[in-house]
Amino acid sequence: MTSVEERPPRALLAGASRRWVRLLPWGVAFVLCVSLLPTTIMVLSTDYGLNGGIASSLAVAQTAPLLLAVVRPLHAWAVIFAADVAGALALLTVDFAAQHVWPYPPTVIVGYVGLCLALGLREPRRTLLLVWLATAGTNIVLAFFAPHGTSGVSPLLTILSGVALVLGGALRERYEAQRRLAEQETISEAERGRRTLLEERARIARELHDVVAHHMSVITVQADTAAYRLEGLPPHVQEEFTSIAATARESLGEMRRLLGVLRNEEAHGELAPQPGLTRIGQLVEATVRAGMPVEFTPCDAEVPEAVGLSAYRIVQESLANVVRHAPGAATRVSVSVSQDGERLTVLVVNGPPPEPPAAPLEEGDTGHGLVGMRERVRLADGTLDVGPLPDGGFRVAAQLPLNGRTFT
């Protein structure tokens, strides 16, 4: 007794997405069984003169397992194959007319070919080859016992069964290839999303380096020059400022080494000063010159550099998405500080485009924009609300805290 229970076998085509396809094997097996069972009994008893009881037993053994073939086609083949051979031997005991074929009546051939098709849909190539070799070998042996001379039934069954096995195997392998391709595409899509997220995080980290490095440089300069700017400092205070300057320099060195890991050779232009709230107006003007009607409500408040950088990037990505997906749409950009001075609100709302674009302005959109927005807002401990509007427009609303928890 094994510790792991064997899973019950799945029916043929059970993984199909459409219900009628999943029910198709059961329907075909039922129709074959219902139609072949009485027909086989009549043919064996009436045409061949076989005893009624024996004919009924053989007919049941040759047709009833077709229902089992939907779930366990190899087991069904073993029963039907043995029953077909037994039926051929049983016909040798009766005197039937020469015009009746031997060793397999037509009903047996139909059932066996349908069974081979089910085998091809489930079993691997090696099993299919062994089944066909067993069929061909048995037909060759039975040909030596033909009561009325050699007939073409055995070669016909050998050929038809081989065709059914090959056809079923080809369909199964094609389905497996499509399934693996779909799984690979799903994995690739998830990997692309993960890579996009990591790239956006690295980009944000590179930009934040410039912001933090500026503050650390100011601390270093102030600590180094404190002894010259402030007269009469006690020795222990001077040592404290010297220690602060040394710590700041060490932190700057660690940050530069970290940036060396994040920055790559293709990241050109990232050494320029990072933009903030004051640059949003220039961004809007450039968009207006490109033919986009944009209404802008500026904000001249003093905010942390990291918050200003995040606000600028959110507006930049939002306007870029408007240009891509809704060219010519009326757009409103608003940047404001809450009355309590704790939050910076960035709002970009566009209406529907005057005329739907015939095709996207850019092919293969990677979705970096929304990913970057979410990452910046998440790191700032803020909130982001994006989504379509009932009139066909789009809304981006971000709130960034100004309470000192930013990018902690």
N, C-alpha and C positions, 0 to 999 in steps of 0.2 A: 504494500500500500504506500503510495507516494504522498509526501506532505503537501504537494501542490496539486489541486484538483484540475483535471483537464477541462478546458473551456468547451462548452457545447459548440459544435460546428455551426457556422453561419450558412444561411441559404445562398444559393447562387444569385448574384446581382443584388445582394442585400445592401451593399454600399452605394447603390445608385441614388441620385438625388430625387428622382421622380418616382412617385408611388406606383404608377402603372408598370414601370420597368421592374421594380422589385417584385411585383406580383406576377410578372410575365412567366417566369419558370414554373411557378405553381400551376398557372392556367394551362400551359402547354403540357405539363406532366399529367394533369387531370384529364384533359381532352384525349391524350394518347391512351391513357389507361382505360377510360370509359369506352372508347371506340374500339380499341384493339382486343380487349378481354372477350366480349361476346363473339367478335369476328373470328378470333383465333380458335375458340371452342367449336364454332360451326365448321371452320375449315378443316380442323384436325379430325373431327368426328364424322362429318358428312362427306367431304371430298376425299379424305385419305382413309376413312373407315376405321379410325382408331377408337378404342373403347371410350365410352362417354366419360367415365370417371377419370381415366388416365388423361384424356384430352382436357378435361376441366382443370385437373391438377397442374398439367404442364402450362396451360394458358395462364393460370394465376401466377405461377412462378416466373413466367416470361414477361408479364405485363405489370403486375402489382408493384414490383420494386422500382418502377419508373417514378413513383411518388417519392421513394427514398432517395432517388438520384438527385433531387433538388438540394438535399442536405449532405448526403454521403454518396456521391456518385461511384466511388471505387467499390464500396460494399455492394451497391446495387449491381454493378457490373459483374462482380463475382457470382452473385445469385443468378442473374439472367444468363450469363455465359454458360454456367453449368446446366441451367434449364434448357438452353438452346441445344447444347450437345446431347443432353439426355433425350430431348425431343427428336433429334435426328436419328439417334439409335433406336428409339421406340418405333419410328416409322419403318425401320427395317424389318420389324416383326409382322407387318401387315402387307397385303398385296394391293397396292394402289396403282392407278392408271399411269401410264408412261408420260402423259401430258402434264402431270403434276410435278412440280419441281422438287428437288431434294438436294441438300439436306434441310433447307430453310424455306418455309412458306413465305409469301410476300409480307404477311403481317409481322413475322419475326424480323425480317429485314428492316422494316420501318421502325420498329421499336429499338432495335440494336443501333441503328444509325443515330436516332435521337439520343440514346444513352451515350454514344461516343461524343456527341456534341457537348453534353453536360460534363463529361470527363475532361474534355479539352478546356472548358471554362474554369476548372478547378485544379487539376493535377499538373505537376511539372513535366518538362519534356521527357525525362527519362522514364517516368511512369507511362506516359502516352506511347512511347516507343515500345515498351514491354507489352502493353495491351495490344498494340497492333501486331507485334510479332506473335503473340499468343493466338490472335485471331487468324493470322495468315497460316501459321503452323498447323492449327487445328483443321482449317479448311483443306490443306494439302493432304493431311492424314485421312480425313473423311472421303476425299475424292477416290481413294482406293476401294471404298466400299459402296460406291454408287450402284444402286440396283439396276438402273436402266442406262448405264453408260455415263460418261462425263457430261456435266451440264455447265452452263455459265453462271450459275447462282453463286457458287463459292468465290470465283474471281470477282464477281460483282460486289459481294458483301465486303471482300477484302479492300477493294478500291474505294467504295463508299465510306466504309469505316475510317480508312486513312484520311480521306478528304475531310470528314467531320472532325476527326481529331486535330488535324492541322488547322482547320478553320477556327475551332474553339480555342486552341492554344494561341493562335495569332490574336484573336479578340482579347483573350486574357492578358497577354503581354502588352498589347496596346493600352488597355485600361491601366495596368500597373505603371507603365511609363508615364501616362497622363497624371496619375495620382502622385507619383514621385515628383514630377515637374511642378504640380500645384503646391506640394509641400515645400519644395525648394524655393518657389516664388514667395511663399509665406515667410519662410526663414529669411530670405533676402530682403523682403520688405521690412521685417522687424530689425534686421541688421542695419539697413539704411536709416531707419528712424533712430536707432541707437547712435549710429555714427554722426547723424545730424545733430543730435543732442550734445554729444561730446565736443563736436566742432564749435557749437555755439558757446558752450561753457569755456572752452579754451580761448575763444575770441573775447568773451567777457573778462576772463582772467587777465589777458594781455592788456586790455584797456584799463582795468582797475589797477594794474601795476603802475601805470603812468600816474594815476591819481594819487595812490598811496606813496609812491616814490617821491612825489613833489613834497608831500607833508613831511616825510622822513628827512628829506634834504633840508627843509626849513628848520626842523628840530636840531639837526646836526650843526648847521651854521649858527643858530642861536646859542647852542650849548658851547660851541668853540669860542665864540666872541663875547660870551658873558663876562669873562674876566677883564676884557678891554672896555666894554661898555658900562660896566657897573664898578665903581671904585669902592675900595675898602671891603671887598669880599673876604670873609674868613677862609683860612686854608681848607677847612673841611668842606665848605660850600664849593670852592673851586674844584676840589677833588670830585664832588658830586656831579658838577657840570661836565668835567672831563669824562667821568664814567658814563654819563648820559650820551655824550657825543660818540664815545667808543661803541656803546651798544647800538646806537642808531646806524653807525657805519657798518657794523656787523650785520644788522638787519637788512640794510640796503644790499650788501653783498649776497646774502641768502636769497633775497627777492630776485636779484639779477640771475643767479643760477637757476632759480625756478622758472624765470621767464625764458631762459635758454632752452629749457625742456619744452615749454609750451609753444614758443615761436618757431616757425619753420622758414625755410629759405624763400618760399613763395609768398610770405606775408609782407608784401611791399607797402610802404606808406604808413605803417603803424607807429612810426616814431614821431609823427606830427602831433601837436597838442590836441588833446581830446576835446570835442565840442561839448557845449552845455546849453543852458536855456537861451543865452544870447544869440546862439547860432541857429535857433529854430526859425527865426524870421528869415534868415538868408535861405534856409531850406525851402520855406514856403514860397519865397520870391522865385526861386529857380523852378519850382513846380508850376507857378503861374505863367512864367515865360514859356514853359513847355505846352501851354494851351489848356491847363486845368484851372477852372474857376474855384479858387480856394479863399475862404473867409477865415481870417486869423485873429485870435484874441491873445495878445502876448502877455507875458508875466515877467516883471523885472525884479522879483524877489530874490534875495540871496539864499541859495540852497547849497547843501553839500555837493561837491563836484561829482561824486558818484551818482547822486540822485539826478543832477542835471544831465549827466551823460546818459543815464537810462531813459530819461524823458526824451532826449534828442533822438536816441535810437528807436524808441517806440514810434515817434512821429515819422521818422524816416522810413521805417518798414511799413507803416500804415499807408503813407502816401505812395510808396512804391507799389503796394498791392492795389490801390485805387487805379494807378496808371495801367497795371497789368490787366485787371479784371473789369474795371468800369471806366474806361477812358472817356473824358469829357463830363463826368458826373460832378455835380455841385458838391463841394466838400467844405466842412467846417472843422477848424483846428482850434482848440482852446486849451490853454495851460493856466492853472490858477492854484493859489494856496488857500486852504480852508481858513475860516475865520479864527479858529483857535490856533492856527499856525502849526498844526501837527501833521498835515498831509498835503502833498502836491498831487493835484488831479490833472491827468492828461486825457483829453477827449478828442477823438477823430471820428467824425460821422460823415459818410457820403451817401448821396441819393443814388437812384438807379441811373445807369448810363443813358444818354439821349437815344442811342441806337445800340442794341446788343452787338458786341464784336463778333465778326464772322468766325474768328479763330483767336486763340490766346496770343498775346503779343510775344510771349516767351514760351518755348517748348520745354517740357521736362521740368516743371516747377518742383523744387525740392522741398518746399514748405519750411525753409529756414526762418522766414519772417515770424510766424506765430510761435515757433519753437524758441526763437531768441527773445521775443517779448515775454513769454511765460518764465523763462529762466531769469531774466533781469528782474521781473517783478517778484519772483519767488525769493531770490537772493536778497532783495530789498525788504523782505517781509511785508510785501504789499499785496494788493488784489488786482486781478485783471478780469474784465468782462468783455468778451468778443462774441459777435454773432450777427446773423442777418436781420434786417428790419422788414416789417410787413410790406413796405412799399418797394422792396427789391434792393434797398441800400444795405449798408454794412456799418457796424458801430464797434469802435475800440475804445474802452474806458479803463484807465489804469489809475490806481491810487498808491502813491509811494510815501511812506512815513518819513517825517523829518524830526523824529524824537531821539535821534542818536543811536537807534538800533539798526540803522541801515548797514547792510553788508557786514553783519557780524557773524 
